[in-house]
Amino acid sequence: YDSEQFSTRNLIIYSQIYYLVKLFKLPFLLVGDFNMPPDKIQEIWILNDLDCELFTTDLPSTFKSTTNPESHIDYGYISKYISFCWRLYFLENIINQY
């Protein structure tokens, strides 16, 4: 629920993600349009306790009518267990494009 930030409904979703990751003990990739900056979502202990890393880009927003083109509200979290491989994959694809 994108306009609700830390509403009860959104906290339930974060809790479900937390318990699924802890229960199955699998690496994960969580990507989304969080509609809040990464430092705001870091306030949720659930994501901090999952041993994950934030990943984002330095690219400006592609939303033409934005009042803040430097806003970063689309980003992801990745398990530290697989983050190294994920970064290598993206580096290889970027290098192959040029």
C-alpha positions as CSV (number, residue, x, y, z in Angstrom):
1,Y,0.0,0.0,0.0
2,D,2.2,2.7,-1.4
3,S,0.7,5.8,0.2
4,E,0.6,4.3,3.7
5,Q,4.3,4.0,4.5
6,F,4.4,2.2,7.9
7,S,0.7,1.4,8.2
8,T,-0.4,-1.7,10.0
9,R,-1.1,-3.3,6.6
10,N,2.4,-2.6,5.4
11,L,4.0,-3.7,8.6
12,I,2.2,-7.0,8.3
13,I,3.6,-7.5,4.8
14,Y,7.2,-6.8,6.1
15,S,6.6,-9.2,8.9
16,Q,5.5,-11.9,6.5
17,I,8.6,-11.4,4.4
18,Y,10.7,-11.6,7.6
19,Y,9.1,-14.9,8.8
20,L,9.3,-16.5,5.4
21,V,13.0,-15.7,5.0
22,K,13.7,-16.9,8.6
23,L,11.6,-20.1,8.2
24,F,13.0,-21.3,4.9
25,K,16.5,-19.9,5.4
26,L,16.9,-19.1,1.8
27,P,18.6,-16.1,0.1
28,F,16.2,-13.5,-1.1
29,L,15.9,-10.5,-3.4
30,L,13.3,-7.9,-2.5
31,V,12.8,-5.2,-5.1
32,G,10.1,-2.6,-5.2
33,D,8.8,0.9,-5.5
34,F,8.8,1.6,-1.7
35,N,7.7,5.3,-2.2
36,M,10.0,6.4,0.6
37,P,13.8,6.8,0.7
38,P,16.0,3.9,1.8
39,D,17.0,5.7,5.0
40,K,13.3,5.9,6.0
41,I,12.6,2.2,5.5
42,Q,15.8,1.3,7.4
43,E,13.8,2.3,10.5
44,I,12.0,-1.0,10.3
45,W,13.9,-3.5,12.4
46,I,12.6,-6.4,10.3
47,L,14.8,-5.6,7.3
48,N,17.8,-4.8,9.5
49,D,17.6,-8.3,11.1
50,L,17.6,-10.2,7.8
51,D,21.3,-9.9,7.1
52,C,20.7,-8.1,3.8
53,E,22.2,-5.2,1.8
54,L,20.5,-2.3,0.2
55,F,21.0,-1.8,-3.5
56,T,20.0,1.2,-5.6
57,T,21.3,3.2,-8.5
58,D,22.6,6.7,-8.6
59,L,20.4,7.4,-11.6
60,P,17.8,10.2,-11.4
61,S,14.1,9.5,-11.4
62,T,12.6,8.7,-14.8
63,F,9.2,10.1,-13.6
64,K,8.8,13.2,-15.8
65,S,6.5,15.2,-13.4
66,T,8.6,14.6,-10.3
67,T,9.5,17.7,-8.2
68,N,12.6,15.9,-7.0
69,P,14.5,14.1,-9.8
70,E,17.2,13.0,-7.3
71,S,14.6,11.0,-5.3
72,H,15.4,7.3,-5.0
73,I,12.3,5.4,-4.0
74,D,12.8,2.3,-6.2
75,Y,15.5,0.0,-4.8
76,G,15.9,-3.4,-3.4
77,Y,17.4,-5.6,-0.7
78,I,19.4,-8.7,-1.3
79,S,20.8,-11.3,1.1
80,K,24.4,-10.8,1.8
81,Y,24.9,-14.5,1.0
82,I,24.2,-13.8,-2.7
83,S,25.0,-10.1,-3.1
84,F,28.5,-10.7,-4.4
85,C,27.3,-13.0,-7.2
86,W,24.5,-10.5,-8.0
87,R,26.9,-7.6,-8.3
88,L,29.2,-9.6,-10.6
89,Y,26.3,-10.5,-12.8
90,F,25.3,-6.9,-13.2
91,L,28.9,-5.7,-13.8
92,E,29.4,-8.3,-16.5
93,N,26.2,-7.2,-18.3
94,I,27.1,-3.6,-18.1
95,I,30.6,-4.3,-19.5
96,N,29.1,-6.4,-22.3
97,Q,26.9,-3.6,-23.4
98,Y,29.9,-1.4,-24.3
